[in-house]
Amino acid sequence: MLIEMRTRSQITLPSEILKNLGLRPGDKLEVIEKDGGIFLCPVVIYPKKEIERIAELIRDAEAEPSKAYESIENMFKDLGLS
């Protein structure tokens, strides 16, 4: 797909790509320049407090294997993040 850079270095991402990636206004993208190309990668930012809760769950799971999660989705569900 060909897009054009506008004034102020703005571009419009094609709606098909936004739909395929499930991107919405306000979502965050990381911009990476590598090997002469520009890459946009969707990212999710969690508050520090939530990251600390996740780290504590991981430490607990490592200390007591019976508490290990089968998937990251289950861990997020337990945290109330999904």
MOPAC internal coordinates of N, CA, C and O (Angstrom, degrees):
PM7 1SCF
backbone

  N    0.0000 0     0.00 0     0.00 0    0    0    0
  C    1.4383 1     0.00 0     0.00 0    1    0    0
  C    1.5230 1   109.56 1     0.00 0    2    1    0
  O    1.2310 1   120.90 1   -42.61 1    3    2    1
  N    1.2867 1   115.89 1   137.39 1    3    2    1
  C    1.4522 1   121.17 1   179.89 1    5    3    2
  C    1.5227 1   108.75 1  -105.54 1    6    5    3
  O    1.2310 1   120.77 1   -51.58 1    7    6    5
  N    1.3332 1   116.13 1   128.42 1    7    6    5
  C    1.4613 1   120.88 1   174.64 1    9    7    6
  C    1.5137 1   108.08 1  -126.00 1   10    9    7
  O    1.2310 1   120.37 1   -15.72 1   11   10    9
  N    1.3206 1   116.89 1   164.28 1   11   10    9
  C    1.4575 1   121.46 1  -176.64 1   13   11   10
  C    1.5276 1   110.39 1  -117.74 1   14   13   11
  O    1.2310 1   120.94 1   -43.34 1   15   14   13
  N    1.3391 1   115.82 1   136.66 1   15   14   13
  C    1.4574 1   119.94 1   175.08 1   17   15   14
  C    1.5230 1   107.92 1   -79.68 1   18   17   15
  O    1.2310 1   121.51 1   -45.84 1   19   18   17
  N    1.3342 1   114.71 1   134.16 1   19   18   17
  C    1.4568 1   120.92 1   179.98 1   21   19   18
  C    1.5193 1   109.68 1  -102.04 1   22   21   19
  O    1.2310 1   121.31 1     3.70 1   23   22   21
  N    1.3236 1   115.11 1  -176.30 1   23   22   21
  C    1.4612 1   119.39 1   176.58 1   25   23   22
  C    1.5225 1   108.98 1   -58.94 1   26   25   23
  O    1.2310 1   120.94 1   -23.36 1   27   26   25
  N    1.2979 1   115.80 1   156.64 1   27   26   25
  C    1.4715 1   122.85 1  -176.77 1   29   27   26
  C    1.5300 1   112.21 1    61.38 1   30   29   27
  O    1.2310 1   120.08 1  -155.44 1   31   30   29
  N    1.3083 1   117.46 1    24.56 1   31   30   29
  C    1.4735 1   123.39 1   176.70 1   33   31   30
  C    1.5204 1   113.14 1    58.95 1   34   33   31
  O    1.2310 1   119.95 1  -147.56 1   35   34   33
  N    1.3327 1   117.71 1    32.44 1   35   34   33
  C    1.4620 1   121.51 1  -179.05 1   37   35   34
  C    1.5226 1   111.15 1   -92.45 1   38   37   35
  O    1.2310 1   121.78 1   -35.34 1   39   38   37
  N    1.3437 1   114.20 1   144.66 1   39   38   37
  C    1.4627 1   120.98 1   173.50 1   41   39   38
  C    1.5274 1   107.55 1  -131.77 1   42   41   39
  O    1.2310 1   120.95 1   -21.46 1   43   42   41
  N    1.3193 1   115.79 1   158.54 1   43   42   41
  C    1.4549 1   121.67 1   174.37 1   45   43   42
  C    1.5142 1   107.22 1  -113.23 1   46   45   43
  O    1.2310 1   121.10 1   -55.23 1   47   46   45
  N    1.3283 1   115.51 1   124.77 1   47   46   45
  C    1.4577 1   119.59 1   177.83 1   49   47   46
  C    1.5241 1   108.87 1   -81.18 1   50   49   47
  O    1.2310 1   120.01 1   -44.62 1   51   50   49
  N    1.3165 1   117.58 1   135.38 1   51   50   49
  C    1.4653 1   120.68 1  -179.36 1   53   51   50
  C    1.5362 1   111.57 1   -58.99 1   54   53   51
  O    1.2310 1   121.06 1   -40.97 1   55   54   53
  N    1.3351 1   115.58 1   139.03 1   55   54   53
  C    1.4658 1   120.65 1  -177.14 1   57   55   54
  C    1.5248 1   112.02 1   -59.73 1   58   57   55
  O    1.2310 1   119.82 1   148.27 1   59   58   57
  N    1.3128 1   117.95 1   -31.73 1   59   58   57
  C    1.4697 1   121.43 1   178.95 1   61   59   58
  C    1.5325 1   110.88 1   -61.41 1   62   61   59
  O    1.2310 1   120.80 1   137.90 1   63   62   61
  N    1.3242 1   116.08 1   -42.10 1   63   62   61
  C    1.4648 1   120.48 1   178.80 1   65   63   62
  C    1.5219 1   110.15 1   -67.82 1   66   65   63
  O    1.2310 1   120.00 1   136.19 1   67   66   65
  N    1.3330 1   117.61 1   -43.81 1   67   66   65
  C    1.4597 1   121.12 1   178.80 1   69   67   66
  C    1.5238 1   110.79 1   -59.28 1   70   69   67
  O    1.2310 1   121.05 1   137.18 1   71   70   69
  N    1.3206 1   115.60 1   -42.82 1   71   70   69
  C    1.4654 1   120.68 1   179.46 1   73   71   70
  C    1.5248 1   111.05 1   -65.03 1   74   73   71
  O    1.2310 1   120.41 1   133.64 1   75   74   73
  N    1.3314 1   116.83 1   -46.36 1   75   74   73
  C    1.4709 1   120.84 1  -179.13 1   77   75   74
  C    1.5263 1   111.96 1   -60.16 1   78   77   75
  O    1.2310 1   120.26 1   144.73 1   79   78   77
  N    1.3352 1   117.11 1   -35.27 1   79   78   77
  C    1.4608 1   121.37 1  -178.50 1   81   79   78
  C    1.5321 1   112.80 1   -92.24 1   82   81   79
  O    1.2310 1   120.54 1   174.64 1   83   82   81
  N    1.3293 1   116.58 1    -5.36 1   83   82   81
  C    1.4547 1   120.36 1  -179.70 1   85   83   82
  C    1.5216 1   113.19 1    69.14 1   86   85   83
  O    1.2310 1   120.53 1  -150.94 1   87   86   85
  N    1.3313 1   116.60 1    29.06 1   87   86   85
  C    1.4640 1   120.69 1  -178.14 1   89   87   86
  C    1.5147 1   110.99 1   -84.44 1   90   89   87
  O    1.2310 1   121.33 1   -37.16 1   91   90   89
  N    1.3363 1   115.07 1   142.84 1   91   90   89
  C    1.4624 1   122.12 1  -179.64 1   93   91   90
  C    1.5255 1   109.23 1  -131.99 1   94   93   91
  O    1.2310 1   120.47 1   -16.91 1   95   94   93
  N    1.3208 1   116.70 1   163.09 1   95   94   93
  C    1.4733 1   118.95 1   176.91 1   97   95   94
  C    1.5296 1   110.50 1   -55.25 1   98   97   95
  O    1.2310 1   120.90 1   -44.67 1   99   98   97
  N    1.3235 1   115.88 1   135.33 1   99   98   97
  C    1.4616 1   121.17 1  -179.37 1  101   99   98
  C    1.5159 1   113.51 1    96.32 1  102  101   99
  O    1.2310 1   119.65 1   163.91 1  103  102  101
  N    1.3408 1   118.28 1   -16.09 1  103  102  101
  C    1.4666 1   120.26 1   176.64 1  105  103  102
  C    1.5193 1   109.55 1   -64.59 1  106  105  103
  O    1.2310 1   120.96 1   -28.52 1  107  106  105
  N    1.3240 1   115.77 1   151.48 1  107  106  105
  C    1.4614 1   121.87 1  -178.15 1  109  107  106
  C    1.5293 1   110.20 1   -98.06 1  110  109  107
  O    1.2310 1   121.32 1   -37.82 1  111  110  109
  N    1.3234 1   115.08 1   142.18 1  111  110  109
  C    1.4601 1   122.14 1   176.10 1  113  111  110
  C    1.5182 1   108.53 1  -128.78 1  114  113  111
  O    1.2310 1   120.47 1   -43.91 1  115  114  113
  N    1.3186 1   116.71 1   136.09 1  115  114  113
  C    1.4581 1   120.92 1   173.62 1  117  115  114
  C    1.5220 1   107.60 1   -92.28 1  118  117  115
  O    1.2310 1   120.68 1   -45.25 1  119  118  117
  N    1.3214 1   116.31 1   134.75 1  119  118  117
  C    1.4612 1   121.72 1   179.00 1  121  119  118
  C    1.5253 1   107.86 1  -101.96 1  122  121  119
  O    1.2310 1   121.09 1   -55.34 1  123  122  121
  N    1.3290 1   115.52 1   124.66 1  123  122  121
  C    1.4621 1   121.40 1  -178.63 1  125  123  122
  C    1.5302 1   108.53 1  -123.86 1  126  125  123
  O    1.2310 1   120.73 1   -49.84 1  127  126  125
  N    1.3217 1   116.21 1   130.16 1  127  126  125
  C    1.4577 1   120.79 1   174.73 1  129  127  126
  C    1.5232 1   106.96 1  -106.25 1  130  129  127
  O    1.2310 1   120.63 1   -57.43 1  131  130  129
  N    1.3352 1   116.41 1   122.57 1  131  130  129
  C    1.4628 1   120.21 1  -177.67 1  133  131  130
  C    1.5288 1   109.63 1  -152.17 1  134  133  131
  O    1.2310 1   121.29 1   -45.29 1  135  134  133
  N    1.3145 1   115.13 1   134.71 1  135  134  133
  C    1.4669 1   121.86 1   175.49 1  137  135  134
  C    1.5354 1   112.64 1    50.68 1  138  137  135
  O    1.2310 1   120.57 1  -139.14 1  139  138  137
  N    1.3305 1   116.52 1    40.86 1  139  138  137
  C    1.4564 1   120.28 1   176.95 1  141  139  138
  C    1.5195 1   114.31 1    78.83 1  142  141  139
  O    1.2310 1   119.87 1  -171.58 1  143  142  141
  N    1.3351 1   117.85 1     8.42 1  143  142  141
  C    1.4614 1   120.74 1   179.83 1  145  143  142
  C    1.5178 1   111.36 1  -122.48 1  146  145  143
  O    1.2310 1   121.22 1   -15.53 1  147  146  145
  N    1.3125 1   115.28 1   164.47 1  147  146  145
  C    1.4619 1   122.07 1   176.81 1  149  147  146
  C    1.5250 1   106.72 1  -116.74 1  150  149  147
  O    1.2310 1   120.57 1   -51.94 1  151  150  149
  N    1.3201 1   116.52 1   128.06 1  151  150  149
  C    1.4539 1   122.14 1  -178.78 1  153  151  150
  C    1.5288 1   109.38 1  -120.62 1  154  153  151
  O    1.2310 1   120.71 1   -45.32 1  155  154  153
  N    1.3138 1   116.24 1   134.68 1  155  154  153
  C    1.4628 1   122.09 1   176.03 1  157  155  154
  C    1.5200 1   107.63 1  -110.06 1  158  157  155
  O    1.2310 1   120.68 1   -55.74 1  159  158  157
  N    1.3268 1   116.31 1   124.26 1  159  158  157
  C    1.4616 1   121.32 1  -177.96 1  161  159  158
  C    1.5229 1   109.74 1  -122.33 1  162  161  159
  O    1.2310 1   119.82 1   -58.13 1  163  162  161
  N    1.3457 1   117.95 1   121.87 1  163  162  161
  C    1.4599 1   119.71 1   176.68 1  165  163  162
  C    1.5264 1   110.39 1   -62.30 1  166  165  163
  O    1.2310 1   120.71 1   -39.95 1  167  166  165
  N    1.3191 1   116.24 1   140.05 1  167  166  165
  C    1.4600 1   121.26 1   178.11 1  169  167  166
  C    1.5249 1   109.31 1  -134.21 1  170  169  167
  O    1.2310 1   121.54 1   -23.38 1  171  170  169
  N    1.3218 1   114.66 1   156.62 1  171  170  169
  C    1.4619 1   121.73 1   174.41 1  173  171  170
  C    1.5149 1   106.67 1  -117.97 1  174  173  171
  O    1.2310 1   120.91 1   -47.73 1  175  174  173
  N    1.3112 1   115.87 1   132.27 1  175  174  173
  C    1.4613 1   120.68 1  -179.57 1  177  175  174
  C    1.5211 1   108.09 1  -110.65 1  178  177  175
  O    1.2310 1   121.21 1   -56.32 1  179  178  177
  N    1.3337 1   115.29 1   123.68 1  179  178  177
  C    1.4584 1   120.83 1   177.85 1  181  179  178
  C    1.5194 1   108.97 1  -105.41 1  182  181  179
  O    1.2310 1   120.20 1   -36.00 1  183  182  181
  N    1.3310 1   117.23 1   144.00 1  183  182  181
  C    1.4634 1   119.83 1   175.40 1  185  183  182
  C    1.5280 1   110.68 1   -61.73 1  186  185  183
  O    1.2310 1   120.90 1   -30.22 1  187  186  185
  N    1.3132 1   115.89 1   149.78 1  187  186  185
  C    1.4653 1   121.70 1  -177.62 1  189  187  186
  C    1.5274 1   111.59 1   -53.63 1  190  189  187
  O    1.2310 1   120.29 1   140.68 1  191  190  189
  N    1.3209 1   117.05 1   -39.32 1  191  190  189
  C    1.4633 1   120.98 1  -179.67 1  193  191  190
  C    1.5358 1   111.24 1   -60.19 1  194  193  191
  O    1.2310 1   120.15 1   140.69 1  195  194  193
  N    1.3167 1   117.31 1   -39.31 1  195  194  193
  C    1.4593 1   121.22 1   179.13 1  197  195  194
  C    1.5306 1   111.02 1   -69.11 1  198  197  195
  O    1.2310 1   120.55 1   140.75 1  199  198  197
  N    1.3197 1   116.55 1   -39.25 1  199  198  197
  C    1.4644 1   120.36 1   177.74 1  201  199  198
  C    1.5251 1   109.95 1   -62.47 1  202  201  199
  O    1.2310 1   120.29 1   139.76 1  203  202  201
  N    1.3297 1   117.05 1   -40.24 1  203  202  201
  C    1.4646 1   120.61 1   177.96 1  205  203  202
  C    1.5224 1   110.53 1   -63.59 1  206  205  203
  O    1.2310 1   119.95 1   141.09 1  207  206  205
  N    1.3452 1   117.70 1   -38.91 1  207  206  205
  C    1.4708 1   120.99 1   176.80 1  209  207  206
  C    1.5241 1   110.90 1   -63.87 1  210  209  207
  O    1.2310 1   120.67 1   137.48 1  211  210  209
  N    1.3228 1   116.33 1   -42.52 1  211  210  209
  C    1.4666 1   120.43 1   178.91 1  213  211  210
  C    1.5234 1   110.14 1   -63.38 1  214  213  211
  O    1.2310 1   120.27 1   136.12 1  215  214  213
  N    1.3309 1   117.08 1   -43.88 1  215  214  213
  C    1.4689 1   121.19 1   179.44 1  217  215  214
  C    1.5214 1   110.25 1   -61.08 1  218  217  215
  O    1.2310 1   120.10 1   139.96 1  219  218  217
  N    1.3288 1   117.41 1   -40.04 1  219  218  217
  C    1.4656 1   120.44 1   178.63 1  221  219  218
  C    1.5269 1   111.09 1   -64.91 1  222  221  219
  O    1.2310 1   120.19 1   138.80 1  223  222  221
  N    1.3238 1   117.24 1   -41.20 1  223  222  221
  C    1.4669 1   120.20 1   176.90 1  225  223  222
  C    1.5235 1   110.96 1   -61.58 1  226  225  223
  O    1.2310 1   120.50 1   138.89 1  227  226  225
  N    1.3216 1   116.66 1   -41.11 1  227  226  225
  C    1.4622 1   120.42 1   179.53 1  229  227  226
  C    1.5253 1   110.32 1   -64.78 1  230  229  227
  O    1.2310 1   120.53 1   135.70 1  231  230  229
  N    1.3374 1   116.60 1   -44.30 1  231  230  229
  C    1.4741 1   119.71 1   177.91 1  233  231  230
  C    1.5298 1   110.75 1   -60.31 1  234  233  231
  O    1.2310 1   120.25 1   136.68 1  235  234  233
  N    1.3254 1   117.13 1   -43.32 1  235  234  233
  C    1.4680 1   121.06 1   178.61 1  237  235  234
  C    1.5245 1   110.98 1   -62.73 1  238  237  235
  O    1.2310 1   120.58 1   138.07 1  239  238  237
  N    1.3338 1   116.50 1   -41.93 1  239  238  237
  C    1.4647 1   120.52 1  -179.61 1  241  239  238
  C    1.5186 1   111.20 1   -65.83 1  242  241  239
  O    1.2310 1   120.41 1   142.39 1  243  242  241
  N    1.3314 1   116.83 1   -37.61 1  243  242  241
  C    1.4705 1   119.79 1   178.81 1  245  243  242
  C    1.5254 1   110.79 1   -70.05 1  246  245  243
  O    1.2310 1   120.20 1   145.33 1  247  246  245
  N    1.3285 1   117.23 1   -34.67 1  247  246  245
  C    1.4684 1   121.13 1  -179.17 1  249  247  246
  C    1.5235 1   111.20 1   -74.14 1  250  249  247
  O    1.2310 1   120.38 1   148.88 1  251  250  249
  N    1.3205 1   116.89 1   -31.12 1  251  250  249
  C    1.4676 1   121.53 1  -178.52 1  253  251  250
  C    1.5241 1   108.28 1  -131.93 1  254  253  251
  O    1.2310 1   120.13 1   -88.77 1  255  254  253
  N    1.3354 1   117.35 1    91.23 1  255  254  253
  C    1.4694 1   121.21 1  -174.28 1  257  255  254
  C    1.5193 1   114.81 1   -52.70 1  258  257  255
  O    1.2310 1   119.27 1   153.47 1  259  258  257
  N    1.3269 1   119.00 1   -26.53 1  259  258  257
  C    1.4649 1   119.45 1  -179.90 1  261  259  258
  C    1.5293 1   111.71 1   -66.21 1  262  261  259
  O    1.2310 1   120.13 1   165.31 1  263  262  261
  N    1.3473 1   117.36 1   -14.69 1  263  262  261
  C    1.4615 1   121.16 1   178.58 1  265  263  262
  C    1.5287 1   111.82 1   -95.50 1  266  265  263
  O    1.2310 1   119.63 1  -175.17 1  267  266  265
  N    1.2960 1   118.32 1     4.83 1  267  266  265
  C    1.4630 1   120.99 1  -178.07 1  269  267  266
  C    1.5256 1   109.94 1   -64.10 1  270  269  267
  O    1.2310 1   120.84 1   -37.36 1  271  270  269
  N    1.3276 1   116.00 1   142.64 1  271  270  269
  C    1.4520 1   121.64 1   179.55 1  273  271  270
  C    1.5190 1   109.79 1   -88.18 1  274  273  271
  O    1.2310 1   121.22 1   -35.20 1  275  274  273
  N    1.3237 1   115.27 1   144.80 1  275  274  273
  C    1.4592 1   120.32 1   178.27 1  277  275  274
  C    1.5261 1   111.83 1   -75.12 1  278  277  275
  O    1.2310 1   120.98 1   154.34 1  279  278  277
  N    1.3329 1   115.72 1   -25.66 1  279  278  277
  C    1.4636 1   119.14 1  -179.86 1  281  279  278
  C    1.5215 1   109.16 1  -153.31 1  282  281  279
  O    1.2310 1   121.11 1   -19.56 1  283  282  281
  N    1.3092 1   115.47 1   160.44 1  283  282  281
  C    1.4624 1   121.07 1   177.54 1  285  283  282
  C    1.5235 1   110.18 1   -65.62 1  286  285  283
  O    1.2310 1   120.70 1   148.63 1  287  286  285
  N    1.3513 1   116.27 1   -31.37 1  287  286  285
  C    1.4582 1   120.39 1   178.23 1  289  287  286
  C    1.5312 1   110.80 1   -62.62 1  290  289  287
  O    1.2310 1   120.30 1   138.82 1  291  290  289
  N    1.3430 1   117.02 1   -41.18 1  291  290  289
  C    1.4640 1   120.77 1   177.57 1  293  291  290
  C    1.5283 1   111.45 1   -64.55 1  294  293  291
  O    1.2310 1   120.68 1   141.33 1  295  294  293
  N    1.3337 1   116.31 1   -38.67 1  295  294  293
  C    1.4524 1   119.54 1   178.44 1  297  295  294
  C    1.5302 1   110.29 1   -65.31 1  298  297  295
  O    1.2310 1   120.54 1   135.59 1  299  298  297
  N    1.3496 1   116.57 1   -44.41 1  299  298  297
  C    1.4564 1   119.92 1   178.51 1  301  299  298
  C    1.5365 1   111.19 1   -63.35 1  302  301  299
  O    1.2310 1   120.62 1   142.20 1  303  302  301
  N    1.3321 1   116.43 1   -37.80 1  303  302  301
  C    1.4549 1   120.01 1   178.75 1  305  303  302
  C    1.5321 1   109.91 1   -63.14 1  306  305  303
  O    1.2310 1   120.39 1   137.69 1  307  306  305
  N    1.3306 1   116.87 1   -42.31 1  307  306  305
  C    1.4455 1   122.26 1   178.88 1  309  307  306
  C    1.5359 1   110.90 1   -62.95 1  310  309  307
  O    1.2310 1   120.89 1   147.31 1  311  310  309
  N    1.3338 1   115.91 1   -32.69 1  311  310  309
  C    1.4565 1   121.37 1   178.28 1  313  311  310
  C    1.5209 1   113.43 1   -80.48 1  314  313  311
  O    1.2310 1   121.29 1   170.19 1  315  314  313
  N    1.3180 1   115.14 1    -9.81 1  315  314  313
  C    1.4641 1   119.34 1  -176.67 1  317  315  314
  C    1.5086 1   112.73 1    77.37 1  318  317  315
  O    1.2310 1   120.20 1  -154.35 1  319  318  317
  N    1.3374 1   117.23 1    25.65 1  319  318  317
  C    1.4670 1   121.70 1  -178.12 1  321  319  318
  C    1.5255 1   112.85 1  -100.12 1  322  321  319
  O    1.2310 1   119.64 1  -179.86 1  323  322  321
  N    1.3080 1   118.30 1     0.14 1  323  322  321
  C    1.4687 1   117.93 1  -179.27 1  325  323  322
  C    1.4936 1   111.56 1  -116.36 1  326  325  323
  O    1.2310 1   120.10 1   180.00 1  327  326  325

